[in-house]
Amino acid sequence: EVRIEDLTDNVAVIAAATQWMRYRKEAKLKPWTLTTWRQKIAKAERDPRAFAESVQQSIEQGWQGLFEVRRSGKQDGPGLTQAQQALKDFFDDATS
């Protein structure tokens, strides 16, 4: 079994990762491999708050995987990223 404490000393990351491990066990989902945990922890250490929010959201929604929390500032249009919106605007202007 993977010990999160062996992968990081960040208390916030440990707490969120432990919560996620407990959820996956209760939901009878396949545990993550050590390699997966190493990758997730490396990313989580860059932004522990976002990691904790992802864990919370994913548990609340009953999801099997972790997904980043969408920020309203990242999207300009309905469901479009900034890059997608820029392309849409470009083509809309070109055709009008």
N, CA, C and O of each residue as an XYZ file, in Angstrom:
384
protein
N       0.841     -1.199      0.000
C       0.000      0.000      0.000
C       0.874      1.246      0.000
O       1.914      1.286      0.658
N       0.452      2.247     -0.731
C       1.186      3.507     -0.853
C       1.026      4.320      0.434
O      -0.079      4.458      0.958
N       2.135      4.851      0.930
C       2.101      5.754      2.077
C       2.381      7.160      1.567
O       3.492      7.462      1.132
N       1.379      8.007      1.622
C       1.507      9.380      1.123
C       2.620     10.122      1.851
O       3.330     10.925      1.246
N       2.774      9.860      3.141
C       3.798     10.533      3.946
C       5.204     10.267      3.417
O       6.122     11.046      3.678
N       5.379      9.178      2.680
C       6.680      8.874      2.082
C       6.922      9.668      0.798
O       8.048      9.733      0.305
N       5.854     10.274      0.258
C       5.966     10.983     -1.019
C       6.019     12.496     -0.867
O       6.496     13.191     -1.764
N       5.532     13.017      0.264
C       5.509     14.468      0.474
C       5.484     14.768      1.961
O       5.077     13.935      2.771
N       5.924     15.968      2.309
C       5.796     16.411      3.697
C       4.814     17.571      3.814
O       4.668     18.161      4.884
N       4.146     17.895      2.719
C       3.151     18.970      2.709
C       1.875     18.477      3.395
O       1.207     17.567      2.903
N       1.547     19.086      4.530
C       0.423     18.642      5.346
C      -0.902     18.732      4.586
O      -1.736     17.835      4.701
N      -1.103     19.785      3.823
C      -2.354     19.949      3.062
C      -2.498     18.866      1.997
O      -3.588     18.333      1.789
N      -1.409     18.548      1.332
C      -1.421     17.507      0.299
C      -1.673     16.144      0.941
O      -2.444     15.343      0.412
N      -1.032     15.880      2.070
C      -1.230     14.608      2.774
C      -2.694     14.454      3.176
O      -3.284     13.390      2.984
N      -3.282     15.514      3.733
C      -4.679     15.444      4.187
C      -5.630     15.163      3.021
O      -6.509     14.308      3.126
N      -5.451     15.882      1.911
C      -6.335     15.696      0.753
C      -6.127     14.316      0.129
O      -7.092     13.644     -0.236
N      -4.870     13.899      0.009
C      -4.574     12.595     -0.595
C      -5.131     11.463      0.271
O      -5.653     10.479     -0.252
N      -5.020     11.602      1.574
C      -5.565     10.591      2.489
C      -7.077     10.513      2.352
O      -7.654      9.426      2.343
N      -7.709     11.664      2.247
C      -9.162     11.711      2.047
C      -9.538     11.009      0.738
O     -10.511     10.255      0.694
N      -8.768     11.256     -0.324
C      -9.038     10.643     -1.632
C      -8.836      9.122     -1.572
O      -9.628      8.365     -2.132
N      -7.778      8.686     -0.896
C      -7.532      7.250     -0.759
C      -8.683      6.572     -0.003
O      -9.140      5.496     -0.389
N      -9.139      7.208      1.064
C     -10.242      6.656      1.863
C     -11.512      6.556      1.018
O     -12.219      5.548      1.061
N     -11.793      7.605      0.254
C     -12.974      7.621     -0.620
C     -12.909      6.480     -1.641
O     -13.880      5.747     -1.827
N     -11.754      6.340     -2.298
C     -11.624      5.295     -3.317
C     -11.787      3.906     -2.701
O     -12.354      3.015     -3.334
N     -11.304      3.713     -1.491
C     -11.444      2.427     -0.820
C     -12.909      2.164     -0.478
O     -13.418      1.067     -0.708
N     -13.585      3.178      0.074
C     -15.006      3.029      0.427
C     -15.864      2.765     -0.803
O     -16.829      2.004     -0.741
N     -15.511      3.397     -1.925
C     -16.267      3.231     -3.170
C     -15.870      1.951     -3.906
O     -16.391      1.648     -4.979
N     -14.943      1.210     -3.310
C     -14.454     -0.046     -3.903
C     -13.857      0.162     -5.296
O     -14.046     -0.649     -6.202
N     -13.133      1.271     -5.435
C     -12.428      1.570     -6.679
C     -10.999      1.053     -6.579
O     -10.430      0.970     -5.491
N     -10.441      0.716     -7.701
C      -9.067      0.209     -7.755
C      -8.109      1.271     -7.190
O      -8.185      2.438     -7.574
N      -7.216      0.872     -6.284
C      -6.258      1.856     -5.749
C      -5.276      2.307     -6.828
O      -4.965      1.565     -7.759
N      -4.805      3.524     -6.680
C      -3.809      4.040     -7.607
C      -2.466      3.362     -7.365
O      -2.155      2.943     -6.250
N      -1.682      3.264     -8.425
C      -0.337      2.701     -8.321
C       0.600      3.750     -7.722
O       0.268      4.933     -7.651
N       1.758      3.299     -7.300
C       2.768      4.211     -6.764
C       3.161      5.244     -7.813
O       3.347      6.418     -7.492
N       3.287      4.816     -9.054
C       3.648      5.741    -10.138
C       2.597      6.830    -10.294
O       2.936      8.003    -10.444
N       1.319      6.450    -10.259
C       0.245      7.434    -10.369
C       0.310      8.411     -9.204
O       0.196      9.621     -9.401
N       0.490      7.898     -8.004
C       0.569      8.771     -6.834
C       1.757      9.734     -6.934
O       1.633     10.905     -6.578
N       2.884      9.257     -7.408
C       4.049     10.147     -7.545
C       3.723     11.320     -8.480
O       4.063     12.468     -8.194
N       3.067     11.016     -9.587
C       2.705     12.068    -10.537
C       1.689     13.037     -9.934
O       1.837     14.253    -10.058
N       0.664     12.501     -9.284
C      -0.369     13.344     -8.681
C       0.193     14.209     -7.556
O      -0.152     15.385     -7.440
N       1.053     13.629     -6.735
C       1.643     14.372     -5.619
C       2.560     15.480     -6.135
O       2.561     16.581     -5.585
N       3.333     15.209     -7.174
C       4.213     16.235     -7.747
C       3.386     17.429     -8.217
O       3.765     18.578     -7.989
N       2.269     17.161     -8.868
C       1.394     18.238     -9.318
C       0.716     18.918     -8.130
O       0.580     20.141     -8.110
N       0.296     18.142     -7.154
C      -0.389     18.686     -5.982
C       0.508     19.626     -5.186
O       0.033     20.620     -4.637
N       1.787     19.320     -5.122
C       2.716     20.166     -4.372
C       2.871     21.544     -5.006
O       3.198     22.508     -4.314
N       2.641     21.648     -6.311
C       2.721     22.954     -6.978
C       1.530     23.839     -6.598
O       1.647     25.064     -6.566
N       0.373     23.206     -6.309
C      -0.818     23.965     -5.926
C      -1.685     23.114     -4.989
O      -2.691     22.542     -5.410
N      -1.281     23.040     -3.714
C      -2.004     22.197     -2.762
C      -3.481     22.565     -2.611
O      -4.322     21.688     -2.412
N      -3.788     23.830     -2.704
C      -5.182     24.270     -2.551
C      -6.048     23.735     -3.697
O      -7.154     23.246     -3.467
N      -5.546     23.827     -4.916
C      -6.284     23.319     -6.077
C      -6.463     21.804     -5.974
O      -7.512     21.273     -6.339
N      -5.440     21.116     -5.479
C      -5.530     19.667     -5.306
C      -6.633     19.328     -4.304
O      -7.454     18.446     -4.556
N      -6.648     20.024     -3.176
C      -7.666     19.778     -2.150
C      -9.066     20.074     -2.685
O     -10.013     19.347     -2.383
N      -9.200     21.136     -3.476
C     -10.499     21.471     -4.072
C     -10.934     20.396     -5.060
O     -12.113     20.049     -5.125
N      -9.986     19.871     -5.826
C     -10.295     18.797     -6.779
C     -10.778     17.542     -6.058
O     -11.736     16.896     -6.480
N     -10.100     17.215     -4.971
C     -10.496     16.049     -4.183
C     -11.911     16.255     -3.646
O     -12.762     15.373     -3.764
N     -12.155     17.416     -3.062
C     -13.469     17.691     -2.481
C     -14.573     17.610     -3.542
O     -15.605     16.974     -3.327
N     -14.347     18.256     -4.676
C     -15.338     18.259     -5.753
C     -15.588     16.844     -6.274
O     -16.735     16.446     -6.478
N     -14.530     16.103     -6.482
C     -14.658     14.754     -7.037
C     -15.402     13.823     -6.082
O     -16.193     12.988     -6.521
N     -15.155     13.961     -4.794
C     -15.874     13.156     -3.808
C     -17.340     13.562     -3.768
O     -18.225     12.706     -3.757
N     -17.597     14.864     -3.746
C     -18.981     15.344     -3.706
C     -19.788     14.882     -4.912
O     -20.984     14.613     -4.798
N     -19.138     14.790     -6.060
C     -19.827     14.389     -7.282
C     -19.856     12.863     -7.469
O     -20.541     12.354     -8.356
N     -19.114     12.150     -6.634
C     -19.070     10.697     -6.755
C     -18.263     10.219     -7.947
O     -18.502      9.136     -8.481
N     -17.304     11.037     -8.359
C     -16.495     10.696     -9.525
C     -15.436      9.663     -9.170
O     -15.030      9.536     -8.015
N     -14.999      8.927    -10.187
C     -13.942      7.941     -9.985
C     -12.550      8.551    -10.130
O     -11.571      7.983     -9.646
N     -12.456      9.700    -10.793
C     -11.169     10.349    -11.004
C     -11.162     11.758    -10.471
O     -12.203     12.313    -10.122
N      -9.974     12.332    -10.410
C      -9.823     13.723     -9.969
C      -9.866     14.642    -11.178
O      -9.212     14.392    -12.191
N     -10.631     15.690    -11.061
C     -10.737     16.669    -12.131
C     -10.555     18.051    -11.537
O     -11.052     18.347    -10.451
N      -9.833     18.897    -12.269
C      -9.604     20.254    -11.783
C     -10.917     21.005    -11.668
O     -11.821     20.839    -12.488
N     -11.006     21.837    -10.632
C     -12.186     22.672    -10.444
C     -12.146     23.761    -11.503
O     -11.144     24.460    -11.655
N     -13.238     23.898    -12.227
C     -13.296     24.932    -13.265
C     -13.491     26.296    -12.629
O     -14.319     26.473    -11.736
N     -12.732     27.230    -13.094
C     -12.820     28.616    -12.611
C     -13.575     29.419    -13.648
O     -13.340     29.266    -14.847
N     -14.464     30.259    -13.208
C     -15.259     31.039    -14.162
C     -14.377     31.998    -14.959
O     -14.721     32.351    -16.087
N     -13.269     32.417    -14.406
C     -12.375     33.329    -15.105
C     -11.622     32.690    -16.258
O     -11.093     33.392    -17.120
N     -11.568     31.347    -16.282
C     -10.838     30.650    -17.336
C     -11.650     30.531    -18.617
O     -11.101     30.214    -19.672
N     -12.928     30.779    -18.536
C     -13.769     30.609    -19.708
C     -14.471     31.915    -20.042
O     -14.962     32.617    -19.158
N     -14.512     32.227    -21.322
C     -15.170     33.453    -21.768
C     -16.574     33.186    -22.268
O     -17.457     34.025    -22.093
N     -16.795     32.069    -22.870
C     -18.100     31.755    -23.434
C     -18.656     30.505    -22.809
O     -18.073     29.956    -21.874
N     -19.774     30.054    -23.316
C     -20.382     28.866    -22.738
C     -19.550     27.607    -22.994
O     -19.594     27.042    -24.086
N     -18.790     27.168    -21.983
C     -18.015     25.954    -22.107
C     -16.770     26.064    -22.966
O     -16.185     25.040    -23.318
N     -16.345     27.266    -23.316
C     -15.175     27.433    -24.175
C     -13.992     27.944    -23.365
O     -14.142     28.817    -22.510
N     -12.819     27.395    -23.641
C     -11.606     27.920    -23.030
C     -11.276     29.245    -23.712
O     -11.887     29.601    -24.720
N     -10.322     29.959    -23.166
C      -9.921     31.235    -23.774
C      -9.428     31.027    -25.202
O      -9.747     31.821    -26.087
N      -8.658     29.972    -25.435
C      -8.140     29.705    -26.779
C      -9.273     29.379    -27.751
O      -9.287     29.856    -28.886
N     -10.219     28.562    -27.295
C     -11.359     28.217    -28.146
C     -12.193     29.462    -28.454
O     -12.651     29.645    -29.581
N     -12.385     30.311    -27.450
C     -13.164     31.528    -27.651
C     -12.453     32.459    -28.640
O     -13.100     33.098    -29.469
N     -11.127     32.532    -28.550
C     -10.365     33.376    -29.479
C     -10.534     32.883    -30.911
O     -10.728     33.682    -31.826
N     -10.461     31.571    -31.106
C     -10.664     31.007    -32.446
C     -12.087     31.262    -32.940
O     -12.288     31.605    -34.105
N     -13.042     31.102    -32.087
C     -14.448     31.345    -32.460
C     -14.627     32.802    -32.866
O     -15.232     33.099    -33.896
N     -14.093     33.709    -32.046
C     -14.204     35.129    -32.371
C     -13.539     35.464    -33.706
O     -14.068     36.252    -34.490
N     -12.365     34.855    -33.959
C     -11.651     35.088    -35.199
C     -12.489     34.669    -36.404
O     -12.642     35.425    -37.364
N     -13.029     33.456    -36.339
C     -13.818     32.959    -37.464
C     -15.163     33.661    -37.590
O     -15.673     33.838    -38.696
N     -15.743     34.062    -36.454
C     -16.995     34.824    -36.507
C     -16.767     36.168    -37.213
O     -17.595     36.607    -38.010
N     -15.628     36.818    -36.907
C     -15.312     38.097    -37.533
C     -15.017     37.922    -39.020
O     -15.370     38.771    -39.838
N     -14.371     36.817    -39.355
C     -13.988     36.567    -40.752
C     -15.198     36.296    -41.639
O     -15.170     36.589    -42.835
N     -16.247     35.743    -41.067
C     -17.416     35.403    -41.871
C     -18.490     36.489    -41.872
O     -19.488     36.376    -42.584
N     -18.289     37.533    -41.084
C     -19.323     38.577    -41.070
C     -18.924     39.809    -41.838
O     -19.694     40.767    -41.911
